[in-house]
């Protein structure tokens, strides 16, 4: 099964939401579609980013990418309910390296 990473910048919380709700919303959205293998919070040049690694059901490359992209957008929408967001990146693991795919 192909492994993907969705990386989303978090620029602020929406009123009434605790910080942990950001990762919970992201994991719930992705977990309803795929197996979430890992979650991580990083601060890159002063901007918090959440990273979720998830598996997509094996198919042809186009279908796998479409499923991963759709799921990353769903994750983004779920997080937008609790936080303001910045850039969303999608990466796929190929031969042990993470390659941007969308």
C-alpha positions in Angstrom: 0.0 0.0 0.0 1.4 3.4 -1.0 2.3 5.8 1.8 1.6 9.5 1.7 2.1 12.5 3.9 -0.2 15.5 4.2 1.6 18.5 5.6 -0.5 21.5 6.6 0.5 24.8 8.0 -1.4 26.1 11.0 -1.6 29.9 11.3 -3.9 30.2 14.3 -6.7 28.7 16.3 -10.4 29.5 15.8 -12.0 30.8 19.0 -13.1 28.1 21.5 -10.8 25.4 20.1 -7.9 24.0 22.2 -4.6 23.3 20.3 -5.0 19.5 20.5 -8.3 19.7 18.5 -6.3 20.6 15.4 -4.5 17.2 15.2 -7.7 15.4 16.3 -9.7 16.9 13.5 -7.0 16.1 10.9 -6.7 12.5 12.2 -10.5 12.0 12.2 -10.8 13.2 8.7 -8.0 11.1 7.3 -8.8 8.1 9.5 -12.3 7.9 8.2 -10.8 7.1 4.7 -7.4 5.5 5.3 -5.1 4.0 7.9 -3.2 6.9 9.6 0.2 5.5 10.5 1.7 8.5 12.3 1.0 12.1 13.3 3.6 14.8 14.0 3.7 18.5 14.9 6.7 20.6 13.8 7.5 24.3 13.8 9.2 25.4 10.6 10.6 28.9 10.5 8.2 29.8 13.3 5.1 28.3 11.6 3.4 25.2 13.1 2.9 22.4 10.7 1.0 19.1 11.2 2.1 16.1 9.3 0.0 12.9 9.0 1.3 9.8 7.3 -1.3 7.6 5.8 -1.8 4.6 3.5 -3.9 4.5 0.4 -5.3 1.3 -1.0 -3.1 0.0 -3.9 -4.4 0.7 -7.4 -2.8 2.4 -10.4 -0.8 5.6 -9.7 -3.5 8.0 -10.9 -6.2 6.4 -8.7 -3.9 6.3 -5.7 -3.0 10.0 -6.2 -6.6 11.0 -6.7 -7.6 9.2 -3.4 -4.7 10.8 -1.5 -5.4 14.2 -2.9 -9.1 14.0 -2.1 -8.4 12.8 1.4 -5.8 15.6 2.0 -8.4 18.2 1.0 -10.9 16.6 3.3 -8.4 16.8 6.1 -7.7 20.5 5.2 -11.5 21.2 5.4 -11.9 19.5 8.8 -8.9 21.5 10.2 -10.3 24.7 8.8 -13.3 24.3 11.2 -11.0 24.6 14.2 -7.9 26.6 12.9 -6.7 28.9 10.2 -4.4 27.2 7.8 -1.7 28.0 5.3 -0.1 25.8 2.7 -1.1 22.1 2.2 1.5 19.8 0.7 1.1 16.2 -0.3 4.1 13.8 -0.6 4.4 10.2 -1.6 7.1 7.8 -0.5 9.1 6.5 -3.4 12.2 4.3 -2.9 12.6 5.6 0.7 12.3 9.3 -0.2 9.3 11.6 0.2 8.5 13.2 -3.1 6.0 16.1 -3.6 3.0 15.0 -5.6 0.5 17.8 -5.2 
